[in-house]
Amino acid sequence: MRDMTAATADHRKRPRRRGEALVSAILAATVEELEERGYAALTMEGVADRARASKASLYRRWPTRAELVMDAVYSVVPDPGELPDTGTLRGDLLAALRRIARTLAGPAGTGLRGLMTEILPDPERAAQLRAHSQGMGRRMIAEVTRRAVERGEIDPRAVTPTRLDVGQALLRNHFLFHHEPIGDAMVEEIVDTVLLPLFGTVPDA
């Protein structure tokens, strides 16, 4: 009976998945493991079992746990094109930052905290995490400001790469170093006292 059970549980006996289907299953399993176990207890073996995949399929794509978690974290970040168009820059900024705050409050935030602890001493890996982070968040705020420019709310010269990073950086800093939820009052304060004044001005030439 044990042999029959083992054969049933063996991933090699299940339908094979490849490409995007396999990657999606592994990333989803990683997010679930983060939610249930936290970063410290997450293992490649646990993710493989939950995803019903082989450990080899994980290690071929992600040589380390940190790389796997990094991709899993950013797989649940909202797509910039899915942000609601509220009709105003303020409304869009609030919607974007609220989505970021909700994402940080979930398993993605758990993974991010664990990653920061593990990879900060390694400058190369820390730079890789920053590249992931800035790429996702920056595209989200870039979409918001693009709409605002088209509406005539702001001057296109007011939109710079550094300014696109400010809002998410403030949220991330509060989340990582204060270890407390990001309330809506804080989101509104960042939008009203930092981002709106910032995008309302044009940098000196």
C-alpha positions, 0 to 999 in steps of 0.5 A, spaced: 500 500 500 505 504 501 508 503 494 502 505 491 501 511 495 508 513 493 507 512 486 501 516 486 505 522 490 511 521 485 511 528 481 513 523 475 507 520 475 503 526 474 501 530 467 508 534 465 507 541 465 512 545 461 514 553 459 509 558 462 504 553 465 510 550 470 513 557 471 506 560 474 505 553 478 512 554 481 511 562 483 504 561 485 506 555 490 512 560 492 507 565 494 503 560 498 509 557 502 511 565 504 504 566 506 503 559 510 510 559 513 514 565 512 521 566 508 525 563 513 522 556 513 521 556 506 525 551 502 525 549 495 523 542 497 517 545 500 515 549 493 516 543 489 512 539 493 506 544 493 507 545 485 507 538 484 514 539 480 521 536 481 526 540 485 530 540 478 525 544 475 526 549 480 534 549 480 534 550 473 530 556 473 532 559 480 539 557 482 537 560 489 531 561 494 532 568 494 532 568 486 525 564 486 522 568 492 524 575 488 520 573 482 515 570 486 514 577 490 514 581 483 509 576 480 503 578 484 505 586 483 499 589 480 500 590 472 501 598 471 495 597 465 490 594 470 490 601 474 483 604 474 483 611 471 480 615 476 480 621 471 485 625 476 492 625 478 491 625 485 486 619 484 490 615 480 496 616 485 492 614 491 489 608 487 497 606 485 499 607 492 494 603 495 495 597 491 502 597 493 500 598 500 496 592 499 501 588 496 506 589 501 501 587 507 501 580 504 505 574 502 509 579 497 511 583 503 513 577 507 518 575 502 521 582 501 522 582 508 526 576 508 530 578 502 532 584 504 535 581 510 538 575 506 541 579 500 543 586 503 550 584 505 551 582 498 551 588 493 550 585 487 544 581 489 541 587 492 542 591 486 538 585 482 533 586 487 533 594 486 532 593 479 526 588 480 523 593 485 524 600 481 522 596 474 515 594 477 513 600 481 516 605 476 512 603 471 506 603 475 507 611 477 509 612 469 503 610 467 499 614 472 503 620 470 503 619 463 495 619 463 496 626 467 500 629 462 495 627 457 490 630 461 494 637 461 494 636 469 502 636 469 508 638 465 511 632 462 518 635 464 516 634 471 516 627 470 523 624 471 526 617 473 527 619 480 521 622 482 517 616 479 521 612 485 519 617 491 512 614 492 513 607 492 520 608 496 517 612 502 512 606 502 517 601 502 521 604 507 516 605 512 514 597 511 521 595 512 523 599 518 517 600 522 514 593 521 507 596 521 501 596 516 501 602 512 494 606 513 490 610 508 492 616 512 499 615 510 498 614 503 494 620 502 499 624 506 505 622 501 500 623 495 498 630 498 504 633 501 510 629 497 507 627 490 502 632 488 507 638 489 513 634 486 509 633 480 507 640 480 513 643 479 519 642 473 526 641 475 531 647 473 534 646 467 
